[in-house]
Amino acid sequence: MSALADERCVPCHGGVPPMNESEIAQMLPEVPGWEVLEIANQKRLQRTFKFPDFVAALEFTNRIGQIAEAEGHHPLMITEWGKVTVAWWTHAIGGLHRNDFIMAAKTNQIYAQMLASG
């Protein structure tokens, strides 16, 4: 598991630039399965997670919601039958921050835990 998953988000209220291409390229290998998308001129991390049914997808959504609230950093989540799409970016800076990679790592960790528990 990524060491990023053990980190905490730091408050980000703007005033710092979003990560550049080099910084993103350096961090991306630490969050396997995630891709960088650009929507409305803002880069974001996004990944779709697969589940056997809606109940498992909803449980995952709720777990992500709990860590998002605890960290004070909230994603875009789309919950459907058998899948959940999660996107992280920092609205205050209009792009990616280390916090987004931390939360992507935490999301991967929760997914791995759910798969392991069956």
N, C-alpha and C positions, 0 to 999 in steps of 0.2 A: 504494500500500500504506500502511496505517496506520503512523504513527510508533510506535504502541504495540508493534508487532512488534519494534522495535529495543530495547525496554526489557527489563530483567531483573526477575524477581520478587524481592521483599524478604521475608525471613523473617517469617512471621505466626504467632505462637504463642498468639493469643487476647489478650483484654484490650482490643481495639479494637472499636468497634461496626461492624456491617455497614453497607454503603452504604445511604443512604436513597433514597427514590423520586426526588428531584431529582438526586442524584448519578448514579443509574443512568440516568435519562433523558438526562443530559448525555453520558454515555459510550457509550450504546448505538449512536448513529450511527457510531461509530468501528469497530464490528464488524458490518458488513453481513451479513445472513442469520441472525443470532442472535436468539433470543427469550428473554425472561425468563419462567421458570416458577416457580411456588411449589409445592414438594413437602414435606410434613411440616413446614410453617411455615418453610421455608428457601428463599430465592430462589436460583435458579441460572440460568446461561446455557446454552442448549442449541441445537444445530443438527444437522441430518441432511445428510450429504454423499453425493452419488450417484456411482456408479462403474459401468464397463461389465461388471464381473465380480467374483468373490470375490477373485481374486489381487490386483487393484488395491485393493480395500477393505482387504485384510489388509496390504498395503504401507503404505497410509495410516495404519492403526492402529499399525503398528510405528514409523513416523516420529513420530507423536504421542507414543508411548511414550518415544522417545529424548529428545525435548525436555522431556517431563514429568520424566523422571529427571534431566536436566541442570539443570532449574530447581528441582527439589525440590517440584514442585506437580503433583498427579496427578488426572486426570479420571475420570469414569465413561465408559466406551466400550462401545458395543454394535456388534459387527461382524457383518454379515449379507451374504448374496449381494447385491452391487450397492449396498450402502449402509453407512455408519458413522454412528451417532449419538454425539455427544460432548457431555458436560455438565461445566461447570466451576463450582465454588463452593468456598468456603473453610470446611472443616469446623470449624476451630478457633474461628470466630466465628459459625457457623451462618447464613451468608449470603454476599453478594458483597463482594469486595475488589477493589482495582485490579488485583491479581495475576490475577484471573479474566479481566479484560478484556485484559490483556497476553497471556495464554495463548490466548484466543479469537482475537486478532489473529495470533498466531504460527500457530495452526491454519489460519486463512484463508490465510495466506501459503504454507503447505505445500500446501494444496489447489490454489491458483493455480499453483504451480510444477509440480505433477503434471499439471494440465490442459494447461499450456503444453508440457510435454515429451511429451505424447501418450500 
